[in-house]
Amino acid sequence: MARHKDANWNLPEGRLEIWDQVHCAILMDIRDELKELNRLLHCHNFLRIPNDLNAIRLNTKRRRKQKL
């Protein structure tokens, strides 16, 4: 099946079998993008971001002045 990934669809009106192919291609593109997002969101580097941000916040926290 031809994918025509990331293609601009400039199709004439009235050919319904072509539109069915367009809908199928769009759904396949959406599926591919969702798979890529899923891979990125489960990456250990991405999952470590909250811990890294918390460490930065703690390391850059203002210190209290000691009373003399």
N, C-alpha and C positions, 0 to 999 in steps of 0.2 A: 504494500500500500504506500502510495506516495505521501510524504509527510508535509512538504511545503512549509517547513518550520520557519517561524518568524517572517512569513511572507505577507505582503500587502495584497489583500483580496480585492481585485477590481474585476468583478464578474458582471455579465449582462443580466438583466432582469428576466424572470420567467423560466429559468431552467432549474427546477426543483431538485433534480438529482445532484446537481453541482452544489446547491446549498446544503444538502445533507452531508456532502463531503467536507464543506467548510465547517459545519458544526462539529463533525467528528475531528477534524484537524485542530480546531480551537480547543476542544476538550482534551486532546492529546497534549497540546502545548501547556495547558493548565496543569495537567497531571505531571508533566516533566518539571515544571516550575515548583510544584508542591513537593516533588521528590527531592529536588535540590535544596529547598528550604528545610526539609526534614533532615537531610544530611548535615546541613550547616548548624541547625539547632541542636543536634545531638553530638556535635563535635566537642571534644574535651576543652578546647580553647574557648569556645563560646560558653560552655557551662562554668568555666572558671572565672568569668568576668565578674559576677557579683562578689566573689571572695577577694579578687584583686581590688575592686573598688572599695570594699570595706577596709582592706589593709591600707589603701591610700588615704582614706578618710581618717583612720586612726593615727597614721603617721604624720598627717598634716594638721592634726587637732592643735588648737592653741593651748599652750601650757598656762596653768594658773600661776600668777605671781605669788611667791611665798611672802607671808607676812613676817616682818622682822620684829 
